[in-house]
Amino acid sequence: MNWDRIEGNWKQVKGKVKEKWGKLTDDHLDVIAGRRDQLVGRIQESYGISRDEAERQVHDWETTTPDLETRP
């Protein structure tokens, strides 16, 4: 997973993030701006789960979401 690409194409990826984690607001997504560590932290905070669980969810999402890795 190339998070530099995701960060660069965050506007296109935000919809997929919102589908998976609907509690994240547009404001949250704007602050996250494609940074993985920010995404994990917001998921942890919004869903009241451990950091390890949030990391696991993001990892699972990375590996199972088709077309997540955007083209250069």
N, C-alpha and C positions, 0 to 999 in steps of 0.2 A: 504494500500500500504506500503510495507516494503522497504524503500529507502536504508537501509543497504544491503539488498539483491541485489537491482539494482546496487548499487555502486560496490559490489563484482563481479557482472556479467556484468559490463559495456560494455565489448567488444561484448557480444551477444545482448545487448539492443541498442547499437549505431545505428544499421541499422534501427530499428523502429523509433528512434528519427529523423534520417535523412529523412525517408519517410515522416514524418509529417512536419518537418521544414527544407526544402531543402536548405535554405540559410545558414544554419549552416555548416561550413567547418569541415573537419577532424581535423584540428588544434583546432577549437572551441571545438569539442567533446572531444579531448584529454585533454584540460584544464578543461572542465566540470567534467570529470572523475566520473560521476554518482552522483554528488552533485546537489540536487534539486534546491537550491538557485542559483547556478551558471547557471543551465539550464534556469531558469526563467529570470535571468539577461541577458543572451545572446539572448534569444528570444526577450526580450524587446528592446535590442539594435539593433539587426539585422533587426527587422521588424518595428521599430519606433512606438511601441505601449506602452501603460501605463503598469506599474507594475501589476496593478489589472487585466488587460486584459491578460497579459502573465501568471499570476497565474491561471486564469480561463481556459486558453487553456491547461496548463499542467494538471490541475485537470481533465478536460474533457478527455484528452488523457489517463490519469491513469485509469479512470473508463470505458473507451470504448475499450481499446486495449486488444484483447484476448491474453492470455498467457504472459502478461507483467510481472506478478509476477513469477519470476523464482524459480525453486525448489532449496532447500538447497544442 
